[in-house]
Amino acid sequence: MRTGAFEVSLLVNGKALREETIEGSSYVLATPGDAFEVEVHNRNKADYMVRLFIDGTEAEPGYVKRLRGEGSTIFRGFLCKRDVHEFLFAKTPVDDKAAPSARPAPSELG
């Protein structure tokens, strides 16, 4: 997702997930339970200080990351005391709607 000179990518196993735009909203398709990281790219020449919130929860409470001009930074998970707990994709109502079409019909199984 790109906003101005900033771009956010979701990574699974180090690879960016493909983004889809549906009715004006951006989505990525992922398997529930998969761990992911968030990469933020800065296309500006100036440095910025960044914080990440996921579902209203700050990923690294009390910390701000420096995002250098024309650089990037990766958030690997939620900081809990001194441990990092990886971000995980949850099952959503979209998964329930997509599930029937994602499975082959019984006649296609042979």
VOGUDO-418056 format. One line per field, with one value per residue (C-alpha): residue number from 1; residue in one letter; z, y, x. Coordinates in Angstrom, 2 decimals, m for minus. Layout:
seq [NUM,...]
type [A,...]
w [Z,...]
v [Y,...]
u [X,...]
//
This chain:
seq [1,2,3,4,5,6,7,8,9,10,11,12,13,14,15,16,17,18,19,20,21,22,23,24,25,26,27,28,29,30,31,32,33,34,35,36,37,38,39,40,41,42,43,44,45,46,47,48,49,50,51,52,53,54,55,56,57,58,59,60,61,62,63,64,65,66,67,68,69,70,71,72,73,74,75,76,77,78,79,80,81,82,83,84,85,86,87,88,89,90,91,92,93,94,95,96,97,98,99,100,101,102,103,104,105,106,107,108,109,110]
type [M,R,T,G,A,F,E,V,S,L,L,V,N,G,K,A,L,R,E,E,T,I,E,G,S,S,Y,V,L,A,T,P,G,D,A,F,E,V,E,V,H,N,R,N,K,A,D,Y,M,V,R,L,F,I,D,G,T,E,A,E,P,G,Y,V,K,R,L,R,G,E,G,S,T,I,F,R,G,F,L,C,K,R,D,V,H,E,F,L,F,A,K,T,P,V,D,D,K,A,A,P,S,A,R,P,A,P,S,E,L,G]
w [0.00,m0.93,0.57,m0.71,m0.53,1.99,1.15,3.49,2.58,4.46,4.30,4.78,4.79,3.66,0.53,0.00,m0.33,m3.43,m2.78,m4.27,m4.48,m4.10,m4.17,m3.31,m0.32,m0.26,0.81,0.84,0.81,3.45,5.32,8.83,11.38,9.08,10.72,8.97,9.20,8.23,6.08,5.75,2.85,2.82,m0.72,0.67,1.21,4.77,7.86,9.82,13.15,12.85,15.08,14.01,15.29,14.34,15.21,17.53,19.45,19.27,18.06,20.07,22.97,24.12,21.08,17.89,14.89,12.74,9.09,7.06,3.81,0.89,3.31,4.97,8.33,9.33,12.30,13.20,15.89,19.10,21.75,25.07,27.88,26.32,23.94,20.43,19.65,15.92,14.09,12.97,10.40,11.93,10.31,9.13,7.69,4.28,4.69,5.21,2.05,0.00,1.29,m0.93,m4.14,m3.06,m2.81,m5.93,m6.49,m5.73,m9.45,m10.14,m7.74,m10.02]
v [0.00,3.38,6.73,9.70,8.80,5.96,2.34,m0.50,m4.16,m7.30,m10.02,m13.77,m15.74,m12.56,m12.12,m9.32,m10.46,m9.33,m6.56,m6.58,m3.60,m4.52,m1.80,0.84,m1.03,m2.75,m6.39,m9.15,m12.83,m14.91,m18.16,m17.73,m18.49,m17.43,m15.16,m11.87,m8.79,m5.20,m3.31,0.47,2.21,5.93,7.35,10.84,12.15,13.29,11.07,10.32,8.74,5.97,3.85,0.92,0.13,m3.09,m3.35,m0.37,m1.91,m0.37,m2.94,m1.54,0.49,3.26,2.98,5.00,3.76,6.08,5.69,7.14,9.00,6.60,3.69,1.10,m0.53,m3.82,m4.46,m8.14,m8.45,m7.11,m6.17,m7.68,m6.88,m8.11,m10.67,m10.18,m12.02,m12.48,m10.96,m13.64,m13.48,m14.23,m15.93,m13.35,m13.32,m12.83,m16.27,m17.87,m16.27,m17.21,m20.77,m22.48,m21.02,m21.81,m25.55,m27.67,m29.00,m32.74,m33.47,m31.88,m34.23,m37.23]
u [0.00,1.41,0.46,2.42,6.09,5.57,4.90,3.90,4.44,3.45,6.11,5.71,8.98,10.73,8.60,6.07,2.48,0.60,m1.88,m5.39,m7.74,m11.39,m14.05,m11.44,m9.93,m6.53,m6.18,m3.59,m4.48,m2.75,m3.24,m4.66,m1.94,0.92,3.51,4.19,6.39,5.61,8.09,7.83,9.61,10.42,10.73,11.49,15.02,14.18,14.35,11.16,10.32,7.72,5.51,3.33,m0.16,m1.94,m5.63,m5.17,m2.25,1.22,3.75,6.68,5.26,7.55,9.84,10.01,12.01,14.07,13.18,16.04,15.51,15.09,15.35,13.13,12.55,10.90,8.63,8.96,6.27,4.80,7.35,6.20,8.61,11.88,10.41,9.09,5.85,5.42,2.46,0.00,m2.79,m6.18,m9.14,m11.67,m15.19,m13.55,m11.91,m15.32,m16.67,m13.60,m13.28,m15.90,m14.48,m10.92,m11.65,m12.14,m15.65,m16.06,m16.49,m13.08,m11.29,m11.75]
//
